[in-house]
């Protein structure tokens, strides 16, 4: 799933390791989410949104909204 | 390999169970070779080496329960699916080849060996598709 996680992390000057520690997940998990290889569960997506203080939809781009825009 | 706290506990359990397997196997082989095991106790002694292997399957299940990192857990789930598919596919194929007299009969414990081999193949698949090998 496309997302703005890398951008939000870069704005705070956090490494993937830093973000992983804040979310209590591995650096590899952060990398997998950022690169769109892994879609986080709803609880983890909420944790990410709460950490950055933004709604989930400002971080993760809905695949259906992307496809409707393409049409 | 992603060394989470749950993985470290799992790894330690597997090391201890593997050591126990070696002890039980050597003990059972020695006991049978020197005819030290009487009567019905033979069944128990013959099953001893299987117990730590069953324990490793249990350790994998416990790891999946204890792992808090959902991405790392997913990697292990994918590996176990690979392991099951690989072991069952080879066992089924071998069974038919055996039935038609084309290959020799294989001992049942080979399925467990194939399963662990499949676990490794799953790790390679994870590495190739996601860039992370998992446990």
N, CA and C atoms of all chains as a GROMACS GRO file, in nm:
protein
  618
    1UNK      N    1   0.084  -0.118   0.000
    1UNK     CA    2   0.000   0.000   0.000
    1UNK      C    3   0.089   0.125   0.000
    2UNK      N    4   0.054   0.219  -0.088
    2UNK     CA    5   0.132   0.344  -0.095
    2UNK      C    6   0.112   0.424   0.034
    3UNK      N    7   0.219   0.486   0.081
    3UNK     CA    8   0.206   0.563   0.206
    3UNK      C    9   0.310   0.674   0.215
    4UNK      N   10   0.291   0.763   0.312
    4UNK     CA   11   0.380   0.878   0.331
    4UNK      C   12   0.469   0.859   0.453
    5UNK      N   13   0.487   0.736   0.493
    5UNK     CA   14   0.562   0.709   0.617
    5UNK      C   15   0.706   0.759   0.609
    6UNK      N   16   0.770   0.734   0.496
    6UNK     CA   17   0.910   0.775   0.481
    6UNK      C   18   0.923   0.927   0.493
    7UNK      N   19   0.828   0.998   0.431
    7UNK     CA   20   0.828   1.145   0.434
    7UNK      C   21   0.809   1.196   0.577
    8UNK      N   22   0.711   1.140   0.645
    8UNK     CA   23   0.683   1.182   0.783
    8UNK      C   24   0.802   1.155   0.875
    9UNK      N   25   0.866   1.040   0.850
    9UNK     CA   26   0.983   1.004   0.930
    9UNK      C   27   1.098   1.100   0.903
   10UNK      N   28   1.118   1.131   0.775
   10UNK     CA   29   1.228   1.220   0.736
   10UNK      C   30   1.206   1.360   0.794
   11UNK      N   31   1.082   1.404   0.800
   11UNK     CA   32   1.051   1.537   0.857
   11UNK      C   33   1.097   1.548   1.002
   12UNK      N   34   1.094   1.435   1.071
   12UNK     CA   35   1.134   1.434   1.212
   12UNK      C   36   1.280   1.390   1.230
   13UNK      N   37   1.344   1.367   1.116
   13UNK     CA   38   1.485   1.328   1.118
   13UNK      C   39   1.509   1.198   1.196
   14UNK      N   40   1.414   1.105   1.184
   14UNK     CA   41   1.426   0.975   1.250
   14UNK      C   42   1.478   0.873   1.150
   15UNK      N   43   1.560   0.784   1.200
   15UNK     CA   44   1.601   0.670   1.117
   15UNK      C   45   1.492   0.565   1.123
   16UNK      N   46   1.501   0.464   1.037
   16UNK     CA   47   1.404   0.353   1.044
   16UNK      C   48   1.413   0.285   1.180
   17UNK      N   49   1.536   0.277   1.231
   17UNK     CA   50   1.557   0.215   1.363
   17UNK      C   51   1.486   0.296   1.472
   18UNK      N   52   1.499   0.431   1.464
   18UNK     CA   53   1.432   0.518   1.562
   18UNK      C   54   1.281   0.495   1.560
   19UNK      N   55   1.225   0.496   1.439
   19UNK     CA   56   1.080   0.478   1.427
   19UNK      C   57   1.038   0.340   1.476
   20UNK      N   58   1.119   0.240   1.442
   20UNK     CA   59   1.090   0.103   1.487
   20UNK      C   60   1.084   0.095   1.639
   21UNK      N   61   1.181   0.163   1.705
   21UNK     CA   62   1.183   0.161   1.852
   21UNK      C   63   1.059   0.229   1.910
   22UNK      N   64   1.018   0.339   1.846
   22UNK     CA   65   0.899   0.411   1.895
   22UNK      C   66   0.772   0.327   1.874
   23UNK      N   67   0.770   0.248   1.768
   23UNK     CA   68   0.651   0.166   1.740
   23UNK      C   69   0.661   0.026   1.801
   24UNK      N   70   0.779  -0.004   1.858
   24UNK     CA   71   0.808  -0.137   1.914
   24UNK      C   72   0.799  -0.246   1.807
   25UNK      N   73   0.855  -0.214   1.691
   25UNK     CA   74   0.870  -0.314   1.584
   25UNK      C   75   1.014  -0.306   1.532
   26UNK      N   76   1.052  -0.401   1.448
   26UNK     CA   77   1.189  -0.404   1.397
   26UNK      C   78   1.209  -0.300   1.287
   27UNK      N   79   1.335  -0.267   1.263
   27UNK     CA   80   1.368  -0.176   1.152
   27UNK      C   81   1.320  -0.234   1.020
   28UNK      N   82   1.329  -0.367   1.009
   28UNK     CA   83   1.286  -0.433   0.886
   28UNK      C   84   1.137  -0.415   0.863
   29UNK      N   85   1.060  -0.412   0.971
   29UNK     CA   86   0.915  -0.391   0.959
   29UNK      C   87   0.887  -0.252   0.904
   30UNK      N   88   0.958  -0.152   0.959
   30UNK     CA   89   0.941  -0.014   0.913
   30UNK      C   90   0.974  -0.005   0.765
   31UNK      N   91   1.086  -0.067   0.727
   31UNK     CA   92   1.128  -0.066   0.587
   31UNK      C   93   1.024  -0.132   0.497
   32UNK      N   94   0.970  -0.247   0.542
   32UNK     CA   95   0.872  -0.320   0.461
   32UNK      C   96   0.744  -0.238   0.442
   33UNK      N   97   0.705  -0.164   0.547
   33UNK     CA   98   0.584  -0.080   0.536
   33UNK      C   99   0.612   0.039   0.443
   34UNK      N  100   0.726   0.103   0.463
   34UNK     CA  101   0.760   0.221   0.382
   34UNK      C  102   0.767   0.189   0.233
   35UNK      N  103   0.821   0.073   0.202
   35UNK     CA  104   0.838   0.036   0.061
   35UNK      C  105   0.712  -0.029   0.003
   36UNK      N  106   0.608  -0.041   0.085
   36UNK     CA  107   0.482  -0.098   0.037
   36UNK      C  108   0.483  -0.248   0.022
   37UNK      N  109   0.587  -0.313   0.076
   37UNK     CA  110   0.593  -0.460   0.067
   37UNK      C  111   0.501  -0.526   0.168
   38UNK      N  112   0.470  -0.452   0.274
   38UNK     CA  113   0.385  -0.508   0.379
   38UNK      C  114   0.285  -0.403   0.425
   39UNK      N  115   0.158  -0.443   0.428
   39UNK     CA  116   0.052  -0.355   0.479
   39UNK      C  117   0.032  -0.383   0.627
   40UNK      N  118   0.047  -0.281   0.712
   40UNK     CA  119   0.032  -0.307   0.856
   40UNK      C  120  -0.111  -0.340   0.894
   41UNK      N  121  -0.126  -0.408   1.007
   41UNK     CA  122  -0.260  -0.436   1.060
   41UNK      C  123  -0.324  -0.304   1.102
   42UNK      N  124  -0.452  -0.306   1.126
   42UNK     CA  125  -0.522  -0.184   1.169
   42UNK      C  126  -0.466  -0.132   1.302
   43UNK      N  127  -0.441  -0.220   1.404
   43UNK     CA  128  -0.384  -0.168   1.529
   43UNK      C  129  -0.248  -0.098   1.508
   44UNK      N  130  -0.163  -0.157   1.424
   44UNK     CA  131  -0.032  -0.095   1.400
   44UNK      C  132  -0.048   0.035   1.320
   45UNK      N  133  -0.139   0.036   1.225
   45UNK     CA  134  -0.164   0.158   1.148
   45UNK      C  135  -0.212   0.270   1.240
   46UNK      N  136  -0.296   0.236   1.338
   46UNK     CA  137  -0.342   0.336   1.436
   46UNK      C  138  -0.225   0.386   1.520
   47UNK      N  139  -0.136   0.292   1.560
   47UNK     CA  140  -0.019   0.332   1.641
   47UNK      C  141   0.068   0.430   1.565
   48UNK      N  142   0.084   0.402   1.434
   48UNK     CA  143   0.166   0.491   1.349
   48UNK      C  144   0.099   0.628   1.340
   49UNK      N  145  -0.031   0.627   1.316
   49UNK     CA  146  -0.104   0.754   1.303
   49UNK      C  147  -0.098   0.834   1.434
   50UNK      N  148  -0.114   0.765   1.546
   50UNK     CA  149  -0.111   0.834   1.676
   50UNK      C  150   0.029   0.890   1.704
   51UNK      N  151   0.132   0.815   1.663
   51UNK     CA  152   0.269   0.862   1.685
   51UNK      C  153   0.295   0.992   1.609
   52UNK      N  154   0.246   0.998   1.486
   52UNK     CA  155   0.269   1.119   1.405
   52UNK      C  156   0.160   1.225   1.427
   53UNK      N  157   0.055   1.188   1.500
   53UNK     CA  158  -0.051   1.284   1.530
   53UNK      C  159  -0.133   1.325   1.410
   54UNK      N  160  -0.152   1.231   1.318
   54UNK     CA  161  -0.234   1.259   1.198
   54UNK      C  162  -0.332   1.143   1.177
   55UNK      N  163  -0.441   1.168   1.104
   55UNK     CA  164  -0.534   1.057   1.074
   55UNK      C  165  -0.467   0.952   0.984
   56UNK      N  166  -0.515   0.828   0.996
   56UNK     CA  167  -0.457   0.717   0.917
   56UNK      C  168  -0.456   0.750   0.767
   57UNK      N  169  -0.565   0.810   0.720
   57UNK     CA  170  -0.575   0.834   0.575
   57UNK      C  171  -0.477   0.940   0.525
   58UNK      N  172  -0.412   1.011   0.618
   58UNK     CA  173  -0.308   1.106   0.576
   58UNK      C  174  -0.173   1.037   0.561
   59UNK      N  175  -0.167   0.913   0.608
   59UNK     CA  176  -0.042   0.836   0.596
   59UNK      C  177  -0.055   0.731   0.486
   60UNK      N  178  -0.165   0.657   0.491
   60UNK     CA  179  -0.184   0.548   0.396
   60UNK      C  180  -0.285   0.587   0.288
   61UNK      N  181  -0.247   0.562   0.164
   61UNK     CA  182  -0.333   0.596   0.051
   61UNK      C  183  -0.422   0.477   0.020
   62UNK      N  184  -0.552   0.499   0.024
   62UNK     CA  185  -0.646   0.390  -0.004
   62UNK      C  186  -0.628   0.341  -0.148
   63UNK      N  187  -0.610   0.210  -0.168
   63UNK     CA  188  -0.593   0.158  -0.305
   63UNK      C  189  -0.716   0.189  -0.391
   64UNK      N  190  -0.834   0.190  -0.331
   64UNK     CA  191  -0.956   0.217  -0.410
   64UNK      C  192  -0.960   0.362  -0.455
   65UNK      N  193  -0.914   0.455  -0.370
   65UNK     CA  194  -0.915   0.597  -0.411
   65UNK      C  195  -0.812   0.620  -0.520
   66UNK      N  196  -0.702   0.547  -0.515
   66UNK     CA  197  -0.599   0.560  -0.620
   66UNK      C  198  -0.655   0.515  -0.753
   67UNK      N  199  -0.725   0.399  -0.753
   67UNK     CA  200  -0.776   0.344  -0.879
   67UNK      C  201  -0.889   0.431  -0.935
   68UNK      N  202  -0.972   0.491  -0.843
   68UNK     CA  203  -1.081   0.576  -0.894
   68UNK      C  204  -1.026   0.704  -0.954
   69UNK      N  205  -0.912   0.755  -0.898
   69UNK     CA  206  -0.851   0.874  -0.955
   69UNK      C  207  -0.796   0.845  -1.093
   70UNK      N  208  -0.743   0.722  -1.108
   70UNK     CA  209  -0.684   0.684  -1.236
   70UNK      C  210  -0.789   0.678  -1.345
   71UNK      N  211  -0.916   0.641  -1.306
   71UNK     CA  212  -1.025   0.634  -1.402
   71UNK      C  213  -1.065   0.777  -1.440
   72UNK      N  214   1.782  -1.252   0.900
   72UNK     CA  215   1.738  -1.297   1.031
   72UNK      C  216   1.715  -1.177   1.122
   73UNK      N  217   1.594  -1.167   1.173
   73UNK     CA  218   1.557  -1.051   1.255
   73UNK      C  219   1.549  -1.097   1.400
   74UNK      N  220   1.642  -1.048   1.480
   74UNK     CA  221   1.656  -1.099   1.618
   74UNK      C  222   1.568  -1.021   1.716
   75UNK      N  223   1.443  -1.057   1.718
   75UNK     CA  224   1.350  -0.997   1.815
   75UNK      C  225   1.365  -1.074   1.947
   76UNK      N  226   1.314  -1.017   2.058
   76UNK     CA  227   1.322  -1.092   2.186
   76UNK      C  228   1.256  -1.230   2.177
   77UNK      N  229   1.141  -1.238   2.107
   77UNK     CA  230   1.072  -1.368   2.092
   77UNK      C  231   1.158  -1.465   2.013
   78UNK      N  232   1.228  -1.415   1.911
   78UNK     CA  233   1.314  -1.502   1.830
   78UNK      C  234   1.430  -1.557   1.915
   79UNK      N  235   1.485  -1.471   2.001
   79UNK     CA  236   1.596  -1.516   2.086
   79UNK      C  237   1.550  -1.628   2.180
   80UNK      N  238   1.429  -1.612   2.234
   80UNK     CA  239   1.375  -1.719   2.320
   80UNK      C  240   1.352  -1.847   2.240
   81UNK      N  241   1.297  -1.831   2.121
   81UNK     CA  242   1.273  -1.946   2.033
   81UNK      C  243   1.405  -2.018   1.999
   82UNK      N  244   1.504  -1.936   1.965
   82UNK     CA  245   1.634  -1.992   1.927
   82UNK      C  246   1.695  -2.073   2.042
   83UNK      N  247   1.684  -2.019   2.163
   83UNK     CA  248   1.739  -2.086   2.280
   83UNK      C  249   1.666  -2.218   2.306
   84UNK      N  250   1.533  -2.215   2.288
   84UNK     CA  251   1.454  -2.339   2.305
   84UNK      C  252   1.497  -2.445   2.203
   85UNK      N  253   1.518  -2.401   2.078
   85UNK     CA  254   1.557  -2.496   1.972
   85UNK      C  255   1.696  -2.554   2.000
   86UNK      N  256   1.787  -2.471   2.050
   86UNK     CA  257   1.923  -2.519   2.082
   86UNK      C  258   1.914  -2.628   2.190
   87UNK      N  259   1.834  -2.600   2.296
   87UNK     CA  260   1.823  -2.699   2.405
   87UNK      C  261   1.756  -2.828   2.357
   88UNK      N  262   1.650  -2.813   2.275
   88UNK     CA  263   1.580  -2.932   2.225
   88UNK      C  264   1.669  -3.012   2.130
   89UNK      N  265   1.751  -2.942   2.051
   89UNK     CA  266   1.843  -3.012   1.959
   89UNK      C  267   1.945  -3.092   2.038
   90UNK      N  268   1.995  -3.032   2.146
   90UNK     CA  269   2.092  -3.102   2.231
   90UNK      C  270   2.026  -3.226   2.293
   91UNK      N  271   1.903  -3.209   2.337
   91UNK     CA  272   1.828  -3.320   2.397
   91UNK      C  273   1.806  -3.431   2.293
   92UNK      N  274   1.781  -3.391   2.169
   92UNK     CA  275   1.761  -3.488   2.060
   92UNK      C  276   1.886  -3.575   2.043
   93UNK      N  277   2.002  -3.509   2.042
   93UNK     CA  278   2.128  -3.583   2.024
   93UNK      C  279   2.147  -3.682   2.138
   94UNK      N  280   2.120  -3.637   2.260
   94UNK     CA  281   2.136  -3.724   2.378
   94UNK      C  282   2.039  -3.843   2.370
   95UNK      N  283   1.913  -3.815   2.339
   95UNK     CA  284   1.812  -3.921   2.331
   95UNK      C  285   1.844  -4.020   2.218
   96UNK      N  286   1.887  -3.966   2.104
   96UNK     CA  287   1.916  -4.053   1.989
   96UNK      C  288   2.034  -4.146   2.019
   97UNK      N  289   2.141  -4.087   2.073
   97UNK     CA  290   2.259  -4.168   2.106
   97UNK      C  291   2.222  -4.272   2.212
   98UNK      N  292   2.143  -4.228   2.310
   98UNK     CA  293   2.101  -4.319   2.418
   98UNK      C  294   2.017  -4.434   2.365
   99UNK      N  295   1.922  -4.402   2.278
   99UNK     CA  296   1.834  -4.505   2.224
   99UNK      C  297   1.912  -4.604   2.136
  100UNK      N  298   1.999  -4.550   2.051
  100UNK     CA  299   2.079  -4.638   1.964
  100UNK      C  300   2.168  -4.730   2.048
  101UNK      N  301   2.230  -4.670   2.150
  101UNK     CA  302   2.317  -4.748   2.238
  101UNK      C  303   2.238  -4.858   2.311
  102UNK      N  304   2.122  -4.818   2.362
  102UNK     CA  305   2.037  -4.911   2.437
  102UNK      C  306   1.993  -5.029   2.353
  103UNK      N  307   1.952  -5.000   2.228
  103UNK     CA  308   1.905  -5.108   2.141
  103UNK      C  309   2.022  -5.195   2.092
  104UNK      N  310   2.135  -5.126   2.061
  104UNK     CA  311   2.251  -5.199   2.009
  104UNK      C  312   2.303  -5.301   2.111
  105UNK      N  313   2.301  -5.258   2.236
  105UNK     CA  314   2.353  -5.346   2.342
  105UNK      C  315   2.242  -5.422   2.415
  106UNK      N  316   2.123  -5.420   2.359
  106UNK     CA  317   2.008  -5.495   2.412
  106UNK      C  318   1.984  -5.468   2.561
  107UNK      N  319   1.987  -5.339   2.593
  107UNK     CA  320   1.969  -5.298   2.733
  107UNK      C  321   1.824  -5.266   2.766
  108UNK      N  322   1.739  -5.258   2.660
  108UNK     CA  323   1.600  -5.215   2.682
  108UNK      C  324   1.507  -5.336   2.685
  109UNK      N  325   1.440  -5.356   2.797
  109UNK     CA  326   1.353  -5.474   2.806
  109UNK      C  327   1.211  -5.449   2.756
  110UNK      N  328   1.150  -5.553   2.702
  110UNK     CA  329   1.008  -5.560   2.667
  110UNK      C  330   0.942  -5.435   2.613
  111UNK      N  331   0.833  -5.400   2.683
  111UNK     CA  332   0.749  -5.289   2.636
  111UNK      C  333   0.819  -5.154   2.644
  112UNK      N  334   0.924  -5.145   2.726
  112UNK     CA  335   1.000  -5.020   2.739
  112UNK      C  336   1.065  -4.981   2.606
  113UNK      N  337   1.080  -5.080   2.519
  113UNK     CA  338   1.140  -5.054   2.387
  113UNK      C  339   1.061  -4.947   2.311
  114UNK      N  340   0.928  -4.954   2.324
  114UNK     CA  341   0.844  -4.857   2.253
  114UNK      C  342   0.874  -4.715   2.301
  115UNK      N  343   0.887  -4.700   2.432
  115UNK     CA  344   0.913  -4.569   2.490
  115UNK      C  345   1.051  -4.518   2.448
  116UNK      N  346   1.152  -4.605   2.458
  116UNK     CA  347   1.289  -4.565   2.424
  116UNK      C  348   1.301  -4.531   2.274
  117UNK      N  349   1.230  -4.610   2.191
  117UNK     CA  350   1.234  -4.586   2.046
  117UNK      C  351   1.170  -4.451   2.012
  118UNK      N  352   1.074  -4.410   2.094
  118UNK     CA  353   1.005  -4.282   2.067
  118UNK      C  354   1.080  -4.162   2.124
  119UNK      N  355   1.176  -4.186   2.213
  119UNK     CA  356   1.246  -4.076   2.281
  119UNK      C  357   1.304  -3.972   2.185
  120UNK      N  358   1.376  -4.013   2.077
  120UNK     CA  359   1.434  -3.911   1.988
  120UNK      C  360   1.328  -3.824   1.919
  121UNK      N  361   1.206  -3.878   1.907
  121UNK     CA  362   1.099  -3.801   1.842
  121UNK      C  363   1.049  -3.687   1.930
  122UNK      N  364   1.060  -3.703   2.061
  122UNK     CA  365   1.001  -3.604   2.153
  122UNK      C  366   1.061  -3.464   2.138
  123UNK      N  367   1.196  -3.451   2.133
  123UNK     CA  368   1.251  -3.315   2.115
  123UNK      C  369   1.212  -3.254   1.979
  124UNK      N  370   1.198  -3.338   1.876
  124UNK     CA  371   1.157  -3.288   1.744
  124UNK      C  372   1.014  -3.233   1.753
  125UNK      N  373   0.928  -3.308   1.822
  125UNK     CA  374   0.790  -3.259   1.844
  125UNK      C  375   0.796  -3.129   1.924
  126UNK      N  376   0.892  -3.125   2.018
  126UNK     CA  377   0.911  -3.003   2.098
  126UNK      C  378   0.948  -2.884   2.011
  127UNK      N  379   1.027  -2.907   1.907
  127UNK     CA  380   1.065  -2.797   1.816
  127UNK      C  381   0.943  -2.745   1.742
  128UNK      N  382   0.855  -2.838   1.700
  128UNK     CA  383   0.730  -2.792   1.636
  128UNK      C  384   0.650  -2.706   1.735
  129UNK      N  385   0.649  -2.749   1.860
  129UNK     CA  386   0.581  -2.671   1.964
  129UNK      C  387   0.646  -2.536   1.984
  130UNK      N  388   0.782  -2.534   1.979
  130UNK     CA  389   0.856  -2.408   1.997
  130UNK      C  390   0.823  -2.309   1.885
  131UNK      N  391   0.805  -2.363   1.764
  131UNK     CA  392   0.769  -2.276   1.651
  131UNK      C  393   0.629  -2.216   1.674
  132UNK      N  394   0.536  -2.300   1.721
  132UNK     CA  395   0.402  -2.251   1.751
  132UNK      C  396   0.405  -2.146   1.861
  133UNK      N  397   0.486  -2.172   1.965
  133UNK     CA  398   0.496  -2.077   2.076
  133UNK      C  399   0.557  -1.945   2.028
  134UNK      N  400   0.657  -1.958   1.938
  134UNK     CA  401   0.719  -1.837   1.883
  134UNK      C  402   0.616  -1.752   1.809
  135UNK      N  403   0.531  -1.818   1.731
  135UNK     CA  404   0.429  -1.744   1.655
  135UNK      C  405   0.332  -1.674   1.749
  136UNK      N  406   0.308  -1.732   1.865
  136UNK     CA  407   0.219  -1.669   1.964
  136UNK      C  408   0.291  -1.551   2.032
  137UNK      N  409   0.420  -1.572   2.063
  137UNK     CA  410   0.493  -1.472   2.141
  137UNK      C  411   0.545  -1.355   2.058
  138UNK      N  412   0.564  -1.376   1.928
  138UNK     CA  413   0.624  -1.271   1.845
  138UNK      C  414   0.531  -1.149   1.838
  139UNK      N  415   0.581  -1.036   1.883
  139UNK     CA  416   0.501  -0.913   1.888
  139UNK      C  417   0.512  -0.832   1.759
  140UNK      N  418   0.618  -0.857   1.683
  140UNK     CA  419   0.639  -0.784   1.557
  140UNK      C  420   0.561  -0.856   1.447
  141UNK      N  421   0.452  -0.795   1.403
  141UNK     CA  422   0.362  -0.867   1.312
  141UNK      C  423   0.425  -0.897   1.176
  142UNK      N  424   0.516  -0.812   1.131
  142UNK     CA  425   0.582  -0.838   1.002
  142UNK      C  426   0.675  -0.959   1.014
  143UNK      N  427   0.750  -0.963   1.122
  143UNK     CA  428   0.842  -1.077   1.144
  143UNK      C  429   0.761  -1.206   1.162
  144UNK      N  430   0.648  -1.194   1.231
  144UNK     CA  431   0.560  -1.311   1.248
  144UNK      C  432   0.509  -1.361   1.112
  145UNK      N  433   0.474  -1.265   1.026
  145UNK     CA  434   0.426  -1.304   0.893
  145UNK      C  435   0.534  -1.379   0.814
  146UNK      N  436   0.660  -1.334   0.830
  146UNK     CA  437   0.770  -1.403   0.762
  146UNK      C  438   0.776  -1.550   0.805
  147UNK      N  439   0.762  -1.572   0.937
  147UNK     CA  440   0.769  -1.710   0.988
  147UNK      C  441   0.648  -1.791   0.942
  148UNK      N  442   0.530  -1.728   0.938
  148UNK     CA  443   0.411  -1.799   0.890
  148UNK      C  444   0.431  -1.842   0.746
  149UNK      N  445   0.486  -1.753   0.663
  149UNK     CA  446   0.513  -1.788   0.523
  149UNK      C  447   0.611  -1.904   0.515
  150UNK      N  448   0.712  -1.902   0.602
  150UNK     CA  449   0.811  -2.011   0.603
  150UNK      C  450   0.745  -2.144   0.638
  151UNK      N  451   0.657  -2.141   0.740
  151UNK     CA  452   0.593  -2.267   0.781
  151UNK      C  453   0.498  -2.319   0.672
  152UNK      N  454   0.434  -2.226   0.599
  152UNK     CA  455   0.348  -2.270   0.488
  152UNK      C  456   0.432  -2.336   0.379
  153UNK      N  457   0.548  -2.275   0.352
  153UNK     CA  458   0.641  -2.334   0.256
  153UNK      C  459   0.685  -2.472   0.301
  154UNK      N  460   0.720  -2.480   0.429
  154UNK     CA  461   0.769  -2.607   0.485
  154UNK      C  462   0.663  -2.715   0.471
  155UNK      N  463   0.540  -2.682   0.507
  155UNK     CA  464   0.431  -2.781   0.501
  155UNK      C  465   0.405  -2.824   0.358
  156UNK      N  466   0.397  -2.727   0.268
  156UNK     CA  467   0.369  -2.757   0.127
  156UNK      C  468   0.481  -2.844   0.068
  157UNK      N  469   0.605  -2.809   0.101
  157UNK     CA  470   0.720  -2.882   0.046
  157UNK      C  471   0.724  -3.026   0.099
  158UNK      N  472   0.712  -3.041   0.231
  158UNK     CA  473   0.721  -3.174   0.292
  158UNK      C  474   0.606  -3.264   0.245
  159UNK      N  475   0.485  -3.209   0.244
  159UNK     CA  476   0.370  -3.291   0.204
  159UNK      C  477   0.376  -3.326   0.055
  160UNK      N  478   0.424  -3.233  -0.027
  160UNK     CA  479   0.432  -3.260  -0.171
  160UNK      C  480   0.533  -3.371  -0.200
  161UNK      N  481   0.651  -3.359  -0.136
  161UNK     CA  482   0.754  -3.462  -0.158
  161UNK      C  483   0.707  -3.597  -0.104
  162UNK      N  484   0.645  -3.594   0.017
  162UNK     CA  485   0.599  -3.720   0.078
  162UNK      C  486   0.492  -3.786  -0.009
  163UNK      N  487   0.399  -3.707  -0.062
  163UNK     CA  488   0.293  -3.763  -0.146
  163UNK      C  489   0.351  -3.823  -0.274
  164UNK      N  490   0.440  -3.746  -0.337
  164UNK     CA  491   0.503  -3.794  -0.461
  164UNK      C  492   0.581  -3.922  -0.436
  165UNK      N  493   0.660  -3.919  -0.326
  165UNK     CA  494   0.742  -4.037  -0.293
  165UNK      C  495   0.652  -4.158  -0.264
  166UNK      N  496   0.540  -4.133  -0.198
  166UNK     CA  497   0.447  -4.241  -0.164
  166UNK      C  498   0.398  -4.314  -0.288
  167UNK      N  499   0.361  -4.238  -0.392
  167UNK     CA  500   0.313  -4.301  -0.515
  167UNK      C  501   0.426  -4.373  -0.589
  168UNK      N  502   0.543  -4.310  -0.591
  168UNK     CA  503   0.658  -4.375  -0.656
  168UNK      C  504   0.691  -4.507  -0.584
  169UNK      N  505   0.678  -4.505  -0.452
  169UNK     CA  506   0.702  -4.623  -0.370
  169UNK      C  507   0.597  -4.731  -0.401
  170UNK      N  508   0.469  -4.688  -0.409
  170UNK     CA  509   0.358  -4.781  -0.439
  170UNK      C  510   0.378  -4.856  -0.570
  171UNK      N  511   0.431  -4.784  -0.669
  171UNK     CA  512   0.452  -4.846  -0.801
  171UNK      C  513   0.589  -4.913  -0.812
  172UNK      N  514   0.658  -4.922  -0.700
  172UNK     CA  515   0.784  -4.996  -0.695
  172UNK      C  516   0.900  -4.929  -0.767
  173UNK      N  517   0.892  -4.796  -0.779
  173UNK     CA  518   0.996  -4.726  -0.854
  173UNK      C  519   1.107  -4.671  -0.764
  174UNK      N  520   1.078  -4.655  -0.635
  174UNK     CA  521   1.179  -4.608  -0.540
  174UNK      C  522   1.171  -4.694  -0.415
  175UNK      N  523   1.275  -4.684  -0.334
  175UNK     CA  524   1.276  -4.762  -0.210
  175UNK      C  525   1.186  -4.699  -0.105
  176UNK      N  526   1.152  -4.775  -0.002
  176UNK     CA  527   1.068  -4.723   0.106
  176UNK      C  528   1.150  -4.631   0.195
  177UNK      N  529   1.092  -4.516   0.227
  177UNK     CA  530   1.163  -4.419   0.313
  177UNK      C  531   1.104  -4.419   0.453
  178UNK      N  532   1.190  -4.400   0.553
  178UNK     CA  533   1.142  -4.394   0.692
  178UNK      C  534   1.056  -4.269   0.711
  179UNK      N  535   0.954  -4.282   0.795
  179UNK     CA  536   0.858  -4.174   0.816
  179UNK      C  537   0.919  -4.044   0.865
  180UNK      N  538   1.028  -4.053   0.946
  180UNK     CA  539   1.084  -3.930   1.002
  180UNK      C  540   1.145  -3.838   0.898
  181UNK      N  541   1.157  -3.890   0.774
  181UNK     CA  542   1.209  -3.803   0.667
  181UNK      C  543   1.115  -3.685   0.641
  182UNK      N  544   0.988  -3.704   0.672
  182UNK     CA  545   0.891  -3.594   0.651
  182UNK      C  546   0.930  -3.474   0.738
  183UNK      N  547   0.972  -3.502   0.860
  183UNK     CA  548   1.015  -3.391   0.949
  183UNK      C  549   1.140  -3.324   0.893
  184UNK      N  550   1.232  -3.406   0.842
  184UNK     CA  551   1.356  -3.349   0.783
  184UNK      C  552   1.320  -3.261   0.664
  185UNK      N  553   1.227  -3.311   0.580
  185UNK     CA  554   1.182  -3.233   0.463
  185UNK      C  555   1.115  -3.104   0.508
  186UNK      N  556   1.040  -3.112   0.618
  186UNK     CA  557   0.970  -2.994   0.669
  186UNK      C  558   1.070  -2.886   0.709
  187UNK      N  559   1.176  -2.928   0.779
  187UNK     CA  560   1.277  -2.830   0.822
  187UNK      C  561   1.352  -2.775   0.700
  188UNK      N  562   1.372  -2.860   0.600
  188UNK     CA  563   1.434  -2.813   0.475
  188UNK      C  564   1.343  -2.709   0.409
  189UNK      N  565   1.213  -2.738   0.411
  189UNK     CA  566   1.115  -2.644   0.354
  189UNK      C  567   1.113  -2.511   0.428
  190UNK      N  568   1.140  -2.516   0.558
  190UNK     CA  569   1.149  -2.393   0.638
  190UNK      C  570   1.262  -2.304   0.583
  191UNK      N  571   1.373  -2.369   0.548
  191UNK     CA  572   1.485  -2.296   0.488
  191UNK      C  573   1.449  -2.241   0.351
  192UNK      N  574   1.377  -2.321   0.272
  192UNK     CA  575   1.334  -2.274   0.140
  192UNK      C  576   1.241  -2.153   0.154
  193UNK      N  577   1.155  -2.158   0.255
  193UNK     CA  578   1.066  -2.046   0.282
  193UNK      C  579   1.144  -1.920   0.315
  194UNK      N  580   1.252  -1.937   0.389
  194UNK     CA  581   1.339  -1.824   0.423
  194UNK      C  582   1.402  -1.764   0.298
  195UNK      N  583   1.443  -1.852   0.206
  195UNK     CA  584   1.501  -1.804   0.078
  195UNK      C  585   1.394  -1.729  -0.002
  196UNK      N  586   1.272  -1.785  -0.003
  196UNK     CA  587   1.161  -1.721  -0.076
  196UNK      C  588   1.132  -1.582  -0.016
  197UNK      N  589   1.132  -1.574   0.118
  197UNK     CA  590   1.112  -1.444   0.183
  197UNK      C  591   1.220  -1.345   0.143
  198UNK      N  592   1.342  -1.394   0.140
  198UNK     CA  593   1.456  -1.307   0.106
  198UNK      C  594   1.443  -1.256  -0.038
  199UNK      N  595   1.403  -1.346  -0.127
  199UNK     CA  596   1.392  -1.308  -0.269
  199UNK      C  597   1.274  -1.214  -0.295
  200UNK      N  598   1.164  -1.233  -0.224
  200UNK     CA  599   1.044  -1.155  -0.253
  200UNK      C  600   1.030  -1.030  -0.166
  201UNK      N  601   1.078  -1.038  -0.041
  201UNK     CA  602   1.061  -0.924   0.051
  201UNK      C  603   1.193  -0.863   0.096
  202UNK      N  604   1.301  -0.933   0.070
  202UNK     CA  605   1.432  -0.880   0.110
  202UNK      C  606   1.471  -0.917   0.253
  203UNK      N  607   1.379  -0.986   0.324
  203UNK     CA  608   1.408  -1.030   0.461
  203UNK      C  609   1.387  -1.180   0.471
  204UNK      N  610   1.489  -1.247   0.525
  204UNK     CA  611   1.482  -1.392   0.532
  204UNK      C  612   1.392  -1.447   0.640
  205UNK      N  613   1.368  -1.369   0.743
  205UNK     CA  614   1.292  -1.419   0.858
  205UNK      C  615   1.383  -1.499   0.948
  206UNK      N  616   1.321  -1.591   1.025
  206UNK     CA  617   1.398  -1.665   1.125
  206UNK      C  618   1.461  -1.791   1.069
   0.00000   0.00000   0.00000
